[in-house]
Amino acid sequence: MPAQHPETISTQKLVNNVLKSIEREREREIISRRFGIFERKETLEQIGELLGITRERVRQLEKAVITKLRQAGEQHKLLGIDEFENRIVKLLNESGKVARISNLANKLVADPNKIEQSRIAFLCSLCPQLVLITEDENFYACVSNIYNEKDLKEAITNIASIIAKIGEPKPISIIAKQANIADEAQAEALAGSSKLIASLNNQWGLVKWPLVNPKNIRDKIYVILKENGHHMHFNEISEAIKKSEFKRKNVTTQAIHNELIKDKRFVLIGRGIYALREWGYEKGTVADIISKVLKEANQPLHRDEIVKRVLKSRFVKETTILLNLQGKPQFKRVAKATYELAE
Protein backbone atom coordinates (compact mmCIF):
# COMPACT_ATOMS: atom_id res chain seq x y z
CA MET A 1 0.00 0.00 0.00
CA PRO A 2 1.48 3.40 -0.92
CA ALA A 3 2.50 5.76 1.88
CA GLN A 4 -0.13 8.30 2.84
CA HIS A 5 1.15 11.87 3.09
CA PRO A 6 -0.59 14.79 4.81
CA GLU A 7 -1.97 17.73 2.90
CA THR A 8 0.32 19.96 0.86
CA ILE A 9 2.35 22.68 2.52
CA SER A 10 2.64 26.42 1.87
CA THR A 11 6.28 26.98 0.99
CA GLN A 12 5.65 30.69 0.48
CA LYS A 13 4.48 31.07 4.07
CA LEU A 14 7.52 29.21 5.40
CA VAL A 15 9.91 31.22 3.20
CA ASN A 16 8.35 34.52 4.27
CA ASN A 17 8.78 33.56 7.93
CA VAL A 18 12.47 32.90 7.30
CA LEU A 19 12.99 36.14 5.35
CA LYS A 20 11.39 38.13 8.19
CA SER A 21 14.13 36.87 10.50
CA ILE A 22 16.80 38.49 8.28
CA GLU A 23 17.35 42.00 9.59
CA ARG A 24 18.65 43.85 6.53
CA GLU A 25 16.71 44.40 3.34
CA ARG A 26 19.82 43.99 1.18
CA GLU A 27 20.52 40.53 2.63
CA ARG A 28 16.89 39.49 2.16
CA GLU A 29 17.20 40.58 -1.48
CA ILE A 30 20.37 38.55 -1.95
CA ILE A 31 18.87 35.37 -0.49
CA SER A 32 15.59 35.59 -2.40
CA ARG A 33 17.36 36.24 -5.71
CA ARG A 34 20.17 33.69 -5.27
CA PHE A 35 17.77 30.86 -4.38
CA GLY A 36 15.05 31.87 -6.86
CA ILE A 37 12.43 32.04 -4.14
CA PHE A 38 10.06 34.35 -6.02
CA GLU A 39 11.50 34.55 -9.54
CA ARG A 40 14.27 32.82 -11.46
CA LYS A 41 17.65 32.34 -9.79
CA GLU A 42 20.21 35.06 -10.40
CA THR A 43 24.01 34.94 -10.52
CA LEU A 44 26.39 36.67 -8.13
CA GLU A 45 27.27 39.12 -10.92
CA GLN A 46 23.63 39.99 -11.65
CA ILE A 47 22.85 40.65 -7.98
CA GLY A 48 26.07 42.58 -7.46
CA GLU A 49 25.28 44.84 -10.40
CA LEU A 50 21.76 45.43 -9.08
CA LEU A 51 22.93 46.27 -5.56
CA GLY A 52 26.11 48.11 -6.55
CA ILE A 53 28.51 45.73 -4.83
CA THR A 54 31.09 43.22 -6.06
CA ARG A 55 30.41 39.59 -6.92
CA GLU A 56 32.65 38.50 -4.05
CA ARG A 57 30.77 40.68 -1.57
CA VAL A 58 27.47 39.10 -2.63
CA ARG A 59 28.99 35.64 -2.07
CA GLN A 60 30.26 36.63 1.40
CA LEU A 61 26.91 38.05 2.46
CA GLU A 62 25.03 35.01 1.16
CA LYS A 63 27.30 32.63 3.06
CA ALA A 64 27.05 34.65 6.28
CA VAL A 65 23.25 34.81 6.15
CA ILE A 66 22.84 31.08 5.43
CA THR A 67 25.22 30.21 8.29
CA LYS A 68 23.22 32.41 10.65
CA LEU A 69 19.89 30.99 9.48
CA ARG A 70 21.12 27.40 9.84
CA GLN A 71 22.28 28.16 13.39
CA ALA A 72 18.84 29.56 14.11
CA GLY A 73 17.37 26.34 12.72
CA GLU A 74 19.57 24.25 15.01
CA GLN A 75 18.31 26.31 17.95
CA HIS A 76 14.67 25.82 16.82
CA LYS A 77 14.23 29.57 16.31
CA LEU A 78 12.90 29.51 12.74
CA LEU A 79 9.12 29.38 12.65
CA GLY A 80 7.84 26.26 10.90
CA ILE A 81 11.27 24.80 10.04
CA ASP A 82 11.11 22.00 12.64
CA GLU A 83 7.81 20.73 11.20
CA PHE A 84 9.14 21.07 7.65
CA GLU A 85 12.30 19.15 8.52
CA ASN A 86 10.33 16.34 10.16
CA ARG A 87 8.18 16.07 7.03
CA ILE A 88 11.24 15.86 4.78
CA VAL A 89 12.94 13.27 7.01
CA LYS A 90 9.82 11.12 6.90
CA LEU A 91 9.77 11.26 3.11
CA LEU A 92 13.48 10.46 2.94
CA ASN A 93 13.07 7.45 5.23
CA GLU A 94 10.43 6.15 2.82
CA SER A 95 12.64 6.62 -0.26
CA GLY A 96 16.14 5.40 0.55
CA LYS A 97 17.37 8.35 2.65
CA VAL A 98 18.09 10.36 -0.53
CA ALA A 99 15.72 12.25 -2.83
CA ARG A 100 15.77 14.73 -5.65
CA ILE A 101 14.19 18.06 -4.79
CA SER A 102 11.85 17.67 -7.77
CA ASN A 103 10.55 14.36 -6.36
CA LEU A 104 10.00 15.91 -2.94
CA ALA A 105 8.11 18.79 -4.56
CA ASN A 106 5.75 16.30 -6.21
CA LYS A 107 4.77 15.06 -2.76
CA LEU A 108 4.75 18.35 -0.87
CA VAL A 109 3.03 20.95 -3.05
CA ALA A 110 0.05 21.08 -5.36
CA ASP A 111 1.99 22.62 -8.27
CA PRO A 112 5.64 21.41 -8.16
CA ASN A 113 7.00 24.12 -10.48
CA LYS A 114 10.55 25.51 -10.53
CA ILE A 115 9.80 28.23 -7.97
CA GLU A 116 8.35 25.68 -5.54
CA GLN A 117 11.38 23.45 -6.04
CA SER A 118 13.69 26.41 -5.33
CA ARG A 119 11.81 27.19 -2.14
CA ILE A 120 12.02 23.59 -0.95
CA ALA A 121 15.76 23.50 -1.68
CA PHE A 122 16.24 26.75 0.25
CA LEU A 123 14.27 25.46 3.25
CA CYS A 124 16.19 22.17 3.21
CA SER A 125 19.47 24.12 3.34
CA LEU A 126 18.40 25.50 6.72
CA CYS A 127 17.51 22.15 8.33
CA PRO A 128 20.27 20.80 10.62
CA GLN A 129 19.43 17.14 9.89
CA LEU A 130 19.61 17.57 6.13
CA VAL A 131 22.39 17.96 3.57
CA LEU A 132 21.60 19.62 0.25
CA ILE A 133 23.45 19.31 -3.05
CA THR A 134 22.65 22.19 -5.37
CA GLU A 135 22.15 21.48 -9.06
CA ASP A 136 25.15 21.64 -11.37
CA GLU A 137 26.34 19.92 -14.57
CA ASN A 138 26.76 16.56 -12.80
CA PHE A 139 24.07 16.49 -10.12
CA TYR A 140 20.39 17.28 -9.80
CA ALA A 141 19.41 19.21 -6.67
CA CYS A 142 18.98 16.53 -4.02
CA VAL A 143 18.89 16.10 -0.27
CA SER A 144 19.83 13.41 2.25
CA ASN A 145 19.57 12.79 5.97
CA ILE A 146 22.41 10.20 6.25
CA TYR A 147 25.26 11.57 4.10
CA ASN A 148 27.45 14.64 4.39
CA GLU A 149 27.88 16.61 1.16
CA LYS A 150 31.22 15.02 0.19
CA ASP A 151 30.03 11.45 0.79
CA LEU A 152 26.73 12.05 -0.99
CA LYS A 153 28.48 13.28 -4.12
CA GLU A 154 30.91 10.35 -3.97
CA ALA A 155 28.05 7.85 -3.60
CA ILE A 156 26.22 9.28 -6.63
CA THR A 157 29.43 9.37 -8.68
CA ASN A 158 30.22 5.78 -7.69
CA ILE A 159 26.85 4.57 -9.00
CA ALA A 160 27.62 6.18 -12.38
CA SER A 161 31.08 4.56 -12.44
CA ILE A 162 29.60 1.12 -11.71
CA ILE A 163 27.02 1.49 -14.49
CA ALA A 164 29.78 2.52 -16.91
CA LYS A 165 31.81 -0.52 -15.87
CA ILE A 166 28.83 -2.87 -16.41
CA GLY A 167 28.62 -1.46 -19.92
CA GLU A 168 24.90 -1.93 -20.62
CA PRO A 169 21.55 -1.01 -19.01
CA LYS A 170 20.60 -3.14 -16.01
CA PRO A 171 17.83 -3.22 -13.37
CA ILE A 172 18.63 -1.26 -10.20
CA SER A 173 18.82 -4.53 -8.22
CA ILE A 174 21.94 -5.58 -10.13
CA ILE A 175 23.50 -2.11 -9.87
CA ALA A 176 22.79 -1.95 -6.11
CA LYS A 177 24.47 -5.33 -5.62
CA GLN A 178 27.56 -4.19 -7.57
CA ALA A 179 27.68 -1.02 -5.45
CA ASN A 180 27.29 -3.00 -2.18
CA ILE A 181 24.13 -1.06 -1.31
CA ALA A 182 21.62 -3.26 0.54
CA ASP A 183 18.70 -0.86 0.07
CA GLU A 184 17.62 -0.84 -3.60
CA ALA A 185 15.52 2.28 -3.00
CA GLN A 186 18.65 4.08 -1.85
CA ALA A 187 20.60 2.94 -4.93
CA GLU A 188 17.75 4.13 -7.15
CA ALA A 189 17.61 7.50 -5.39
CA LEU A 190 21.36 7.95 -5.79
CA ALA A 191 21.21 6.99 -9.49
CA GLY A 192 18.28 9.34 -10.03
CA SER A 193 20.30 12.23 -8.58
CA SER A 194 23.03 11.98 -11.24
CA LYS A 195 22.80 13.85 -14.55
CA LEU A 196 25.06 11.18 -16.04
CA ILE A 197 22.44 8.45 -15.53
CA ALA A 198 19.05 7.81 -17.16
CA SER A 199 16.42 5.10 -16.90
CA LEU A 200 13.76 3.65 -19.16
CA ASN A 201 11.45 0.68 -18.59
CA ASN A 202 13.15 -0.09 -15.24
CA GLN A 203 16.57 -0.29 -16.90
CA TRP A 204 19.34 2.07 -15.73
CA GLY A 205 22.28 3.25 -17.82
CA LEU A 206 24.35 6.24 -18.86
CA VAL A 207 22.54 9.15 -20.52
CA LYS A 208 24.63 8.65 -23.67
CA TRP A 209 23.15 5.17 -24.16
CA PRO A 210 20.16 5.18 -26.56
CA LEU A 211 18.51 2.23 -24.77
CA VAL A 212 17.77 4.38 -21.71
CA ASN A 213 17.88 7.85 -23.24
CA PRO A 214 16.71 7.77 -26.89
CA LYS A 215 17.21 11.25 -28.32
CA ASN A 216 15.71 10.87 -31.79
CA ILE A 217 13.37 8.67 -33.84
CA ARG A 218 16.16 6.30 -34.85
CA ASP A 219 17.15 5.68 -31.24
CA LYS A 220 13.52 5.00 -30.31
CA ILE A 221 13.18 2.50 -33.16
CA TYR A 222 16.36 0.80 -31.92
CA VAL A 223 14.97 0.56 -28.37
CA ILE A 224 11.68 -0.93 -29.60
CA LEU A 225 13.39 -3.58 -31.76
CA LYS A 226 15.92 -4.40 -29.03
CA GLU A 227 13.20 -4.86 -26.41
CA ASN A 228 11.02 -6.86 -28.81
CA GLY A 229 13.89 -9.21 -29.57
CA HIS A 230 12.90 -10.04 -33.16
CA HIS A 231 11.91 -8.47 -36.47
CA MET A 232 8.92 -6.14 -36.75
CA HIS A 233 6.91 -4.47 -39.50
CA PHE A 234 7.32 -0.69 -39.57
CA ASN A 235 3.62 -0.31 -38.70
CA GLU A 236 4.17 -2.43 -35.58
CA ILE A 237 7.18 -0.30 -34.64
CA SER A 238 5.07 2.85 -35.03
CA GLU A 239 2.35 1.49 -32.74
CA ALA A 240 4.91 0.36 -30.17
CA ILE A 241 6.44 3.85 -30.04
CA LYS A 242 3.01 5.42 -29.49
CA LYS A 243 2.42 3.08 -26.52
CA SER A 244 5.90 3.51 -25.07
CA GLU A 245 7.21 5.54 -22.12
CA PHE A 246 9.20 7.87 -24.42
CA LYS A 247 8.80 11.57 -23.70
CA ARG A 248 8.02 12.42 -27.32
CA LYS A 249 6.15 9.70 -29.16
CA ASN A 250 3.84 11.52 -31.58
CA VAL A 251 5.83 10.59 -34.69
CA THR A 252 4.26 9.55 -37.98
CA THR A 253 4.53 6.07 -39.49
CA GLN A 254 6.10 7.60 -42.61
CA ALA A 255 8.81 9.29 -40.54
CA ILE A 256 9.59 5.98 -38.86
CA HIS A 257 9.80 4.20 -42.22
CA ASN A 258 12.15 6.88 -43.55
CA GLU A 259 14.50 6.50 -40.57
CA LEU A 260 14.49 2.71 -40.89
CA ILE A 261 15.72 3.07 -44.47
CA LYS A 262 18.49 5.56 -43.59
CA ASP A 263 20.03 3.99 -40.48
CA LYS A 264 22.61 1.23 -40.92
CA ARG A 265 21.55 -0.36 -37.63
CA PHE A 266 18.36 -1.63 -39.32
CA VAL A 267 18.10 -4.24 -42.06
CA LEU A 268 15.11 -4.83 -44.33
CA ILE A 269 14.46 -8.59 -44.22
CA GLY A 270 10.99 -8.73 -45.75
CA ARG A 271 8.30 -6.51 -47.19
CA GLY A 272 8.22 -3.64 -44.68
CA ILE A 273 9.85 -5.90 -42.06
CA TYR A 274 13.03 -4.81 -40.28
CA ALA A 275 15.55 -6.36 -37.90
CA LEU A 276 18.74 -5.21 -36.20
CA ARG A 277 22.03 -5.66 -38.02
CA GLU A 278 23.61 -6.70 -34.70
CA TRP A 279 21.45 -9.84 -34.75
CA GLY A 280 23.50 -11.08 -37.70
CA TYR A 281 21.38 -9.76 -40.57
CA GLU A 282 23.01 -8.22 -43.63
CA LYS A 283 21.63 -5.89 -46.24
CA GLY A 284 21.01 -7.32 -49.70
CA THR A 285 18.43 -8.85 -52.02
CA VAL A 286 17.15 -12.41 -51.76
CA ALA A 287 19.51 -13.31 -54.63
CA ASP A 288 22.42 -11.85 -52.63
CA ILE A 289 21.53 -14.04 -49.66
CA ILE A 290 21.25 -17.17 -51.84
CA SER A 291 24.68 -16.40 -53.28
CA LYS A 292 26.10 -16.03 -49.77
CA VAL A 293 24.55 -19.35 -48.67
CA LEU A 294 26.00 -21.22 -51.66
CA LYS A 295 29.39 -19.58 -51.30
CA GLU A 296 29.63 -20.48 -47.63
CA ALA A 297 28.51 -24.06 -48.35
CA ASN A 298 31.19 -24.39 -51.05
CA GLN A 299 29.19 -27.21 -52.59
CA PRO A 300 25.86 -27.73 -54.39
CA LEU A 301 22.77 -27.62 -52.14
CA HIS A 302 19.26 -28.98 -52.51
CA ARG A 303 16.68 -26.25 -52.94
CA ASP A 304 15.01 -27.20 -49.64
CA GLU A 305 18.29 -26.65 -47.79
CA ILE A 306 18.81 -23.34 -49.59
CA VAL A 307 15.32 -22.20 -48.61
CA LYS A 308 15.93 -23.24 -44.99
CA ARG A 309 19.17 -21.26 -44.76
CA VAL A 310 17.86 -18.16 -46.52
CA LEU A 311 14.83 -18.02 -44.21
CA LYS A 312 17.19 -17.64 -41.25
CA SER A 313 18.05 -14.14 -42.46
CA ARG A 314 15.10 -13.12 -44.61
CA PHE A 315 11.40 -13.03 -43.81
CA VAL A 316 10.10 -13.87 -47.31
CA LYS A 317 7.92 -16.49 -48.97
CA GLU A 318 9.50 -19.75 -50.11
CA THR A 319 8.25 -19.10 -53.65
CA THR A 320 10.28 -15.86 -53.75
CA ILE A 321 13.45 -17.83 -52.99
CA LEU A 322 12.62 -20.51 -55.57
CA LEU A 323 11.86 -17.94 -58.27
CA ASN A 324 15.26 -16.33 -57.65
CA LEU A 325 17.00 -19.71 -57.83
CA GLN A 326 15.33 -20.58 -61.11
CA GLY A 327 15.38 -17.16 -62.75
CA LYS A 328 18.77 -15.63 -61.88
CA PRO A 329 21.81 -16.36 -64.07
CA GLN A 330 24.20 -16.57 -61.09
CA PHE A 331 22.63 -19.90 -60.01
CA LYS A 332 23.09 -23.18 -61.94
CA ARG A 333 21.12 -26.39 -61.49
CA VAL A 334 23.54 -29.32 -61.34
CA ALA A 335 21.11 -32.08 -60.41
CA LYS A 336 17.43 -32.53 -59.66
CA ALA A 337 16.41 -29.55 -57.44
CA THR A 338 20.09 -29.00 -56.61
CA TYR A 339 21.97 -25.76 -57.27
CA GLU A 340 25.39 -24.17 -57.14
CA LEU A 341 26.89 -20.79 -58.04
CA ALA A 342 27.50 -20.38 -61.77
CA GLU A 343 31.08 -19.69 -62.80
Buried (B, 14 or more C-beta within 10 A) or exposed (E): EEEEEEEEBEBBEBBBEBBEBBEEEBBBBBBBBBBBBBEEBBEBEBBBBEBEBEBEBBBEBBEEBBEBBBEBBBEEEBBBBBEBBEBBBBBBEBBBBBBBBBBBBEBBBEEBEEBBBBBBBBBBBBBBBBBBBBBEEBBBBBBBBBBEEEEBBEBBBBBBEBBBEBEEBBBBEBBBBBBEBEBBBBBBBBBBBBBBBBBBEEBBBBBEBBBBBBEEBBBBBBBBBBEBEEBBBBEBBBBBBEEBEBEEBEBEBEEBBBBBEEBEBBBBBBEBBBBBBEBEBEEBEBBBBBBBBBEEBEEBBEBEBBBBBBBEBBBBBEEBBBEBBEEBEBBBBEEEEBBBBEE
